[in-house]
Amino acid sequence: MAKIAVLGYGTVGSGVVEVIKTNSAVVNKKAGEPIEVKYVLDLREFPGDPVQDILTHDFNDILNDDEVSVVVEVMGGTKPAYDFVKASLEKGKSVCTSNKALVAAHGSELLRIAKENNVNFLFEASVGGGIPIIRPLNKSITCDNIEEITGILNGTTNYMLTKMVNEGLEYDDVLKDAQARGYAERDPSADVEGWDTCRKIAILASIATGKEVSFEDISTEGITKISKRDMDYIKKLGMAVKLFATAKFEGEKVWARVAPAVVAPEHPLSFVSDVFNAILVKGDMLGDVMFYGKGAGKLPTASAVVSDIVDAVMHKNINLGISWSEEKQKLEDVKTMKVSKFVRLAYNDKAKALFAVKTGFGDCEITELDGVSGEFAFVTDVYAEGSLDKKLAELENSEGVSEIINTIRLY
């Protein structure tokens, strides 16, 4: 019998216990032996919940129990999660986690420690929740050079952007709605500023390159500057807006970015709506392959964690060898990436503003909204982003132009 300990009895932790209990027959069959939750660590008490019988408030109870072979960290954050996970690996216990902050900050180090102790550090649920992506990148797409990974990796922002474009709502209104539904936290910054997504693409890029891609080096923009009026123009263009995480690979060169993107309807990620997530991987031999599903939620995320538990139990004393070294991967300047942009412009003289656009960008198609005066929108051709930004700065200073209200990259 394999005995495990769960650190944290919140949404995901309680889900892990529930999945193991509810689907014990299939879980135990896949693992090759019964799996028993021997401990749950939490600071709180849970009177009336059967978990109270296996509850501990002292991590040392778990660390010093040689019967516990797998530790499941679902506490979130890096403190004390990092200390507990590191100690567990050094003690010869495998660790499974859904903690993207921990993996993004310390993944390569913890993988090294796991290898040194012939155990495993597994984190399938840290990026796509219930969507399998770490295991496919590490085990399935092994003969390809990965050329690009692009994904919608945050259900909260995808829900908000879907509501804005479909229902014509303002940002503040959809944020309140997302908070009321429990999709967004009281402080939504991690989601809406793109930080959550940034950590996830850092993990994927690290797996793809086998080197340490620091989330702190990734250019990151959120969705807070997108307005209903922007959405009205984009909807008229027949397009959608998504918060994209993108990593591109060209030999030793790597570019990574998190930013809103205007997406044409023929793009495979354009249909991904509401709280769903999707990840598009492009290999030089495989071509495009997409992973789609619920990127969060109690049971989907717990399902991915339990899959890692099964893997850890099946591979006792066998390190699975996830390729991610502590060598730092340099990221290229995103301003060298070629992009086109949706541009929304306010004018004080329409004729002069149109002349300035034509002079700088050629015969762009101009989009206007019924009943709206003093502004229009257009889409640029493709340029290196640094060069494009210079041209837009010149346009903003042109006669007849009041300001460039917003720009969003096209994908």
N, C-alpha and C positions, 0 to 999 in steps of 0.2 A: 504493500500500500504506500502511495506517495502522499506525504503530508506537507501541506502548504500553509503559509501565513499571509494574511491580507492586511496591508498597512493603509488604513483609512476606510471608514464605513459611510462614505457619502454616496453620491449618485452612482458612480462607477463601481465603487467597492461593494455596495449592496447588490449591484447588478451582477458582479462576478460570483458572489455567493449564491444568488438566485439561479444563474445559468448552470452552475455546477450541480445544484440541488435538483432543478427541474429536468435537466437533460443528462442526468448522471449516467444513464445506460449508454448513450452514444459517446459521451466524454470519456468514460472509463474504457470503453471498447477501443476508441482511437488511441488512448494513452497506453493501453496494454496492461493496465492495472488500475484499481480503484484510486480515486483522488479524494482526499479528505481535507477539509479546512480545519486545521487544528487551532489556529489563533486568528483573531481579528484585533488589530491595534487601533485604538481611538481614544481621545481624551474624554469623550462623552460617555454617558451611560445610555442603555437602550432597554428600559424596563418593558417587559411584555414581548420583546423580540427574542426568539431563540438564540440569536447571536450573543446575548448576554452571557450564556454559559461558556462561551469560548473567548470572551472579551478580555483583553489585557491593556493596561495603560503603560506598561514598561517594555520598551523595545528589546531590552536585554533578555527577557523571557524567550523571545524568538531567536535572537542571535545565538544564545548559548544552548539551544535545544538542537541536538544533533539529528533528531528525527525530522526536522523541517529541512526539506531539500530545495524548496522553491519559495521565494518571497515575492509577493505581488505588491508593487508600490503604486497606489492610486490616490496619493495624498494631494498631489499638485504642488507647484512651486519648486524651489531648489533647496530650501531650508525648512525642516531637517531632512528632506527626502534624499539629498545627495549623500549626507553622512550615513544614513541608514542603508542606502543601496551599496555604497562603497564598502561598508563594514560587512554586509551580507556576502558580497562577492569575494572579499578577502577571506571570509570564513568558509568558503567552498559551497555557497548556496547560489543557485541560479536566480536571476531576477527578471520579472516581467513587469513592464510599466506602460501606462498610457500618457505619461507626463512629458509633453512636448517641450516644456521649459527646461526640464532636467536633461533630456536627450540633446536638445540644441546646444546647451551650454557645456555639457560634460560627456557627450556620447562617445567620443573617440577614446577618452581616458578610461571610461567604464568598460568599454569593449576590450581594451588592453588588459585591464585587471581581470576581467572574466577569462580571457585566454590564458593568462598566467596561472590561473587557478583551475583551469580545465572545466569551467562551468560556462553558462550562457547569460548574456544580457540581451533581452528581447523586447522590442518596442513597436510591434505592428500597429497598435492602436494609437500611437502618438501623432500620426499624420492624418490619416483618413477616417479615424473613428472605426466604424464597422467595415470600411472599404479595404480590402487587402491590397497593399502596394509595396511595403518593405520587402516582404517575402518574394513577390514576383521580381522586383528589381535585383534582389540578391541571388535568387535561385533560378528563375525562369528566363529572364532576359540576359543571358550570360555570354552569348556569342556575338552580340551587337555592340557597336559603338553607339552610345546614347547621344543623340544630336540635340534633343530638346525635351524638357518636361514643363508642361504648362497645366495649371490646375485652378479650379475653384475650390479653395480649401477651408472656407469659413462659411458655415450655414447661416449665421446671423446676418452677415452683410449680404449674402445672396438673397435671403428672404427680403431684406429691406429694399434692395435694388429691384427685385421682382415686383414688389408692391408699388414702388414709385413709378415704374414704367407702365404697369398694367392698369393702375387705378388713379394715376395722375396726382399722387400725394406728395407733400413736401417732406424733406428729410426729417425734420423734427417730429412730424406726425408718425412716420413709419418707425422711428426710433422708439417712441412711446408705445406703439403697438407691439413692437418686438419685446420690449421690457415687460409689458403686461402679459404676454404669452410665455414668458420665461426663456425666450431665445437670447435676450441681451441682459447683461448684468446692470446693476444700478450705476456702476461706473463702466461704460461700454468701451472705454479707450482701447483695450487690447484687441477688440474686434474691429471697431470702425476706423482706427488709425492704422490697421494693417499689421500690427505686431504679432498677433497670433499666426496669421498667414506667413509672415516672414520666417518665423521659427520652423514652420513646417517645410517650406521650400529649402531652407538651409539643411534640414535633415535629408531630404531627397537628393539634393545636389551633392551632399557628402557621400551618400551611398553610391551615386552615379560616378563620382570621380575617385572614390576611395581615399579622399583627403578631407581635411577639416575645412569646411566652408562656414565661416563665422556669420551668424545672423546679424551681427553688429556691422558687417561690411556691406550688407545688402541694401540697395536703394529702396526705400519703402514709403509709399503714399497710401492714405486711406480714402474713404468715400465721403468725408465730411464736407467737401467743397462742391459736391454734386447737388444741383437744385432741380426742382420740378420743371423749370423752364428749360434746363439742359435736356432733361428727359423728353420734353415735348418735341424738341428739335430732332433728337435721336430716334424717337418713335416715328416721326414723319419720314425720316430717312430709311425706315424699315429695319432698323438695327436695335440692338440691346446693349446694356452696360453691365459688365461683370467686374468683380475684383479679381484680377489674375495674378497668380504667382508664376513667374517664368524663370527657368534656368536654361541657357543655351550653351552648347559645348562644341568647340571647334579645335580639335587637336588638344593642345595644352591650355587653350584659352577658354575662360568661363565667364559668362555674363549672368547676372541674377537681378531680378527686380520684382517688387510687389507694387501694383498700381491699378487704378481703374482702366478698363479697356472697352472701347466701342467695338462690338462684335457683329459681323454680318450673319444673316440667318443661315448661310450654308456652312458656317463653322460648326464642328461637332459639339462644342461646348455652349453654343448659343441657346440650346433648348433646356439647359440645366437650370431649374428654377426652384423657388422657395428655399427650403432648408437643405436641399440636396447638394452634394459635392461631386466633383468629377476630376479625374486626373488623366491627361493625355500625354502619352510617352511616345516619342518618335525615335526609332532605331534605324541604323543605316541598312540593315537587312530586313528587319521585321516590318518597317514602315510605321504607321500609326496604330496604337492600341489604346483603348480607353477603359478606365476603371470608374464605375459610377455607383452611387448609393448614398445612404445616410452617413454623413461624416461626423455625426455626434449622436447623443442620446444614450440613455442608460443601458439598454440591452444591446443595441448594435455595437457600442464601444466595448461593453463587457464581453460580448461574443469574441471580438478580436483578441482581447486579453486572455480569455480562456484558451483560445487556439494556441497562443504562445505558451501557456502553462502546459498544454498537452505536448507541445514540441520539446519543452524543457524536460518533462518527465520521460519522454521517449529517448532523449539523448543525455542520459546521466553520464557524467564523466567524459562527454564528447563535446568539445567546443565546435559550434557550427560555422565559425570562421567568417563572420560578417566583415567585409572588406571596407574598413574606414580607419585610416591611420591618423596619428596626431600631427602629421605634416600639414602645414598651412597651405591652403589653396588660394592663390592670388586671384582676385576678381578684376576683370577688365572694366574700364570706365563705361557706364551705360550710355554716356553721351555719344559714344562711337557707334551705338546700335542704330540701324536704319529704321525709321518710323514715319508714319504719316499721322496727322492730328486733325481731330474735329476742333474747329475754332469758333467760338461765339464772340461776336464783336459788337460793341456799341459805337454809334456814330453821332456826330453833330451836323454832318453834311453827307448825305447818302451818296451823291454822285462822286464826290471826292474820295470817300471811303472805298467805293467800288473800284475806282481808278487805282487806288493804292494797292488793293488786293490783286487786281489784274497785273499791275506793274511788278509786284513781288512774287506772285504765284501763278501767273498765267490765267487761262480761262477756267477758273474754278466754278463749279456749280454752286450758285447761291441759294440758300434755303431760308425762307421767311415763314413766320407763323401768322395766321389770320388774326387780325385785331391787335397785333403787336407792332409797334413802331419804334424807331430809334435803335434797332439792332437787327442783325442777321447772322447766319452761320454758314460756314463752308468747310470743306475737307481739303487738306493740302496733298500734294504729291509726296513721294517718299524721299527723305533726306536723312543723312546722319543727324541724330537729334541735336547735337551741339550746333550744327549749322542751321538747322530749322529754328532753334530757339533764337539765334541771332536775327534771322529774317523776321520772326514774329516781333522781336523787340523793335526792329526798324519800322514794321507796320504800325505798331502801337504809337510810335512817334510821328506818324504821317499825318498830313493835313486832312481834316475831315473825320479822323478816328478819335473817339473819346477814350476808349480803353478796350483791351481784350478782356472780356469778362471771365472766360474760362477756356481751357484746352484739355482735351482728353485724347490719349493715344488710340489709334485704330489698331486692331489686331487682325 
